[in-house]
């Protein structure tokens, strides 16, 4: 089986997230992946990322991460997207800038997202009864 391009790898990762397929998403990560969800603390390793994904996908019944632009430079992929999570009857929507490094085996070694924490906390407060 041919190794995907870095952009194809990131797209497959996002598609797994949108299906709420944590195992599928984690399978696309290297064992030593580093996840930096800026401005939060970084998480190292597949199992750490699995736990993080379970935490923020667990309360969502639907997820959509539409990508408005994405480009690849070498093994780095950069995208601009809106991460959308349906929680209860409402949607949490976060504009995100994502950076991904993909190794020669087609696995993500670095996943770094930038978002505004106040936007997240304000929306979460409004969604919770």
Short mmCIF file of the C-alpha atoms (twelve columns), coordinates in Angstrom:
data_MODEL
# 
_entry.id   MODEL 
# 
loop_
_atom_site.group_PDB 
_atom_site.id 
_atom_site.type_symbol 
_atom_site.label_atom_id 
_atom_site.label_alt_id 
_atom_site.label_comp_id 
_atom_site.label_asym_id 
_atom_site.label_seq_id 
_atom_site.Cartn_x 
_atom_site.Cartn_y 
_atom_site.Cartn_z 
_atom_site.pdbx_PDB_model_num 
ATOM 1   C CA . UNK A 1   0.000   0.000  0.000  1 
ATOM 2   C CA . UNK A 2   1.353   3.410  -0.976 1 
ATOM 3   C CA . UNK A 3   2.062   5.965  1.713  1 
ATOM 4   C CA . UNK A 4   -0.278  8.951  1.534  1 
ATOM 5   C CA . UNK A 5   1.010   12.451 0.936  1 
ATOM 6   C CA . UNK A 6   1.168   14.636 4.057  1 
ATOM 7   C CA . UNK A 7   -2.021  16.462 2.976  1 
ATOM 8   C CA . UNK A 8   -3.833  13.170 2.412  1 
ATOM 9   C CA . UNK A 9   -2.708  11.988 5.849  1 
ATOM 10  C CA . UNK A 10  -4.073  15.110 7.560  1 
ATOM 11  C CA . UNK A 11  -7.323  14.875 5.603  1 
ATOM 12  C CA . UNK A 12  -7.719  11.220 6.658  1 
ATOM 13  C CA . UNK A 13  -7.056  12.233 10.273 1 
ATOM 14  C CA . UNK A 14  -9.733  14.940 10.151 1 
ATOM 15  C CA . UNK A 15  -12.189 12.538 8.514  1 
ATOM 16  C CA . UNK A 16  -11.646 10.037 11.356 1 
ATOM 17  C CA . UNK A 17  -12.304 12.814 13.902 1 
ATOM 18  C CA . UNK A 18  -15.502 13.767 12.064 1 
ATOM 19  C CA . UNK A 19  -16.660 10.116 12.236 1 
ATOM 20  C CA . UNK A 20  -15.902 10.159 15.996 1 
ATOM 21  C CA . UNK A 21  -13.462 7.316  15.227 1 
ATOM 22  C CA . UNK A 22  -10.832 7.805  17.914 1 
ATOM 23  C CA . UNK A 23  -9.068  4.517  17.092 1 
ATOM 24  C CA . UNK A 24  -8.903  5.484  13.427 1 
ATOM 25  C CA . UNK A 25  -7.513  8.918  14.239 1 
ATOM 26  C CA . UNK A 26  -4.923  7.564  16.684 1 
ATOM 27  C CA . UNK A 27  -3.783  4.988  14.109 1 
ATOM 28  C CA . UNK A 28  -2.599  7.904  11.929 1 
ATOM 29  C CA . UNK A 29  -0.344  9.240  14.724 1 
ATOM 30  C CA . UNK A 30  3.243   8.214  15.414 1 
ATOM 31  C CA . UNK A 31  3.966   6.557  18.768 1 
ATOM 32  C CA . UNK A 32  5.857   9.673  19.883 1 
ATOM 33  C CA . UNK A 33  3.399   12.250 18.513 1 
ATOM 34  C CA . UNK A 34  3.332   15.651 20.190 1 
ATOM 35  C CA . UNK A 35  -0.074  17.374 20.397 1 
ATOM 36  C CA . UNK A 36  0.059   21.073 21.209 1 
ATOM 37  C CA . UNK A 37  -3.416  22.530 21.613 1 
ATOM 38  C CA . UNK A 38  -2.224  26.086 22.155 1 
ATOM 39  C CA . UNK A 39  -2.866  27.734 24.654 1 
ATOM 40  C CA . UNK A 40  -3.212  24.505 26.665 1 
ATOM 41  C CA . UNK A 41  -0.440  22.193 27.888 1 
ATOM 42  C CA . UNK A 42  1.137   19.865 25.292 1 
ATOM 43  C CA . UNK A 43  0.358   16.154 25.272 1 
ATOM 44  C CA . UNK A 44  2.935   13.536 24.255 1 
ATOM 45  C CA . UNK A 45  2.331   10.073 22.847 1 
ATOM 46  C CA . UNK A 46  -0.530  8.228  21.182 1 
ATOM 47  C CA . UNK A 47  -2.239  7.229  24.419 1 
ATOM 48  C CA . UNK A 48  -2.153  10.773 25.745 1 
ATOM 49  C CA . UNK A 49  -3.741  12.025 22.530 1 
ATOM 50  C CA . UNK A 50  -6.293  9.189  22.678 1 
ATOM 51  C CA . UNK A 51  -7.338  10.377 26.154 1 
ATOM 52  C CA . UNK A 52  -7.546  13.995 24.978 1 
ATOM 53  C CA . UNK A 53  -9.674  13.032 21.981 1 
ATOM 54  C CA . UNK A 54  -11.980 10.951 24.175 1 
ATOM 55  C CA . UNK A 55  -12.350 13.965 26.459 1 
ATOM 56  C CA . UNK A 56  -13.350 16.511 23.860 1 
ATOM 57  C CA . UNK A 57  -15.220 14.174 21.501 1 
ATOM 58  C CA . UNK A 58  -17.040 12.335 24.283 1 
ATOM 59  C CA . UNK A 59  -19.695 15.011 24.801 1 
ATOM 60  C CA . UNK A 60  -20.247 15.586 21.067 1 
ATOM 61  C CA . UNK A 61  -22.919 13.755 19.093 1 
ATOM 62  C CA . UNK A 62  -21.606 15.184 15.803 1 
ATOM 63  C CA . UNK A 63  -18.335 16.714 14.690 1 
ATOM 64  C CA . UNK A 64  -17.473 18.666 11.548 1 
ATOM 65  C CA . UNK A 65  -14.099 20.252 10.860 1 
ATOM 66  C CA . UNK A 66  -14.542 22.052 7.536  1 
ATOM 67  C CA . UNK A 67  -11.184 23.142 6.146  1 
ATOM 68  C CA . UNK A 68  -11.269 26.453 4.286  1 
ATOM 69  C CA . UNK A 69  -7.639  26.281 3.145  1 
ATOM 70  C CA . UNK A 70  -4.797  23.799 3.392  1 
ATOM 71  C CA . UNK A 71  -1.313  23.689 1.971  1 
ATOM 72  C CA . UNK A 72  1.648   21.375 2.147  1 
ATOM 73  C CA . UNK A 73  5.314   22.334 2.255  1 
ATOM 74  C CA . UNK A 74  7.586   19.312 2.466  1 
ATOM 75  C CA . UNK A 75  6.322   17.202 5.367  1 
ATOM 76  C CA . UNK A 76  4.418   20.105 6.967  1 
ATOM 77  C CA . UNK A 77  0.704   20.674 6.421  1 
ATOM 78  C CA . UNK A 78  -1.013  23.886 7.496  1 
ATOM 79  C CA . UNK A 79  -4.755  24.380 7.471  1 
ATOM 80  C CA . UNK A 80  -7.372  26.900 8.474  1 
ATOM 81  C CA . UNK A 81  -10.607 25.356 9.642  1 
ATOM 82  C CA . UNK A 82  -13.603 25.662 11.955 1 
ATOM 83  C CA . UNK A 83  -13.876 22.840 14.493 1 
ATOM 84  C CA . UNK A 84  -17.582 22.267 15.141 1 
ATOM 85  C CA . UNK A 85  -18.946 20.037 17.913 1 
ATOM 86  C CA . UNK A 86  -22.658 19.381 18.462 1 
ATOM 87  C CA . UNK A 87  -23.181 19.268 22.212 1 
ATOM 88  C CA . UNK A 88  -26.758 18.762 23.326 1 
ATOM 89  C CA . UNK A 89  -28.909 20.915 21.060 1 
ATOM 90  C CA . UNK A 90  -26.213 23.485 20.257 1 
ATOM 91  C CA . UNK A 91  -22.952 23.775 18.393 1 
ATOM 92  C CA . UNK A 92  -19.564 24.867 19.673 1 
ATOM 93  C CA . UNK A 93  -17.624 26.451 16.806 1 
ATOM 94  C CA . UNK A 94  -13.923 27.252 17.044 1 
ATOM 95  C CA . UNK A 95  -11.829 28.896 14.327 1 
ATOM 96  C CA . UNK A 96  -8.522  26.979 14.315 1 
ATOM 97  C CA . UNK A 97  -5.139  27.240 12.620 1 
ATOM 98  C CA . UNK A 98  -3.601  23.767 12.461 1 
ATOM 99  C CA . UNK A 99  -0.018  22.673 11.842 1 
ATOM 100 C CA . UNK A 100 0.914   19.051 11.244 1 
ATOM 101 C CA . UNK A 101 4.248   17.344 10.614 1 
ATOM 102 C CA . UNK A 102 4.040   13.981 8.859  1 
ATOM 103 C CA . UNK A 103 6.913   11.472 8.760  1 
ATOM 104 C CA . UNK A 104 8.011   9.352  5.794  1 
ATOM 105 C CA . UNK A 105 5.753   6.499  6.969  1 
ATOM 106 C CA . UNK A 106 2.703   8.762  6.617  1 
ATOM 107 C CA . UNK A 107 2.162   9.240  10.355 1 
ATOM 108 C CA . UNK A 108 1.560   12.539 12.123 1 
ATOM 109 C CA . UNK A 109 4.448   13.364 14.472 1 
ATOM 110 C CA . UNK A 110 3.309   16.865 15.454 1 
ATOM 111 C CA . UNK A 111 -0.223  18.230 15.713 1 
ATOM 112 C CA . UNK A 112 -0.378  21.866 16.787 1 
ATOM 113 C CA . UNK A 113 -3.632  23.829 16.838 1 
ATOM 114 C CA . UNK A 114 -4.032  27.497 17.683 1 
ATOM 115 C CA . UNK A 115 -7.404  28.752 18.924 1 
ATOM 116 C CA . UNK A 116 -8.858  31.404 21.214 1 
ATOM 117 C CA . UNK A 117 -9.475  29.952 24.685 1 
ATOM 118 C CA . UNK A 118 -12.045 32.620 25.614 1 
ATOM 119 C CA . UNK A 119 -14.161 31.720 22.583 1 
ATOM 120 C CA . UNK A 120 -14.116 28.086 23.712 1 
ATOM 121 C CA . UNK A 121 -14.952 28.761 27.372 1 
ATOM 122 C CA . UNK A 122 -17.718 31.252 26.527 1 
ATOM 123 C CA . UNK A 123 -19.389 28.829 24.131 1 
ATOM 124 C CA . UNK A 124 -19.044 25.865 26.489 1 
ATOM 125 C CA . UNK A 125 -20.653 27.897 29.296 1 
ATOM 126 C CA . UNK A 126 -23.571 28.769 27.028 1 
ATOM 127 C CA . UNK A 127 -24.055 25.108 26.008 1 
ATOM 128 C CA . UNK A 128 -24.111 23.675 29.499 1 
ATOM 129 C CA . UNK A 129 -27.349 23.875 31.515 1 
# 
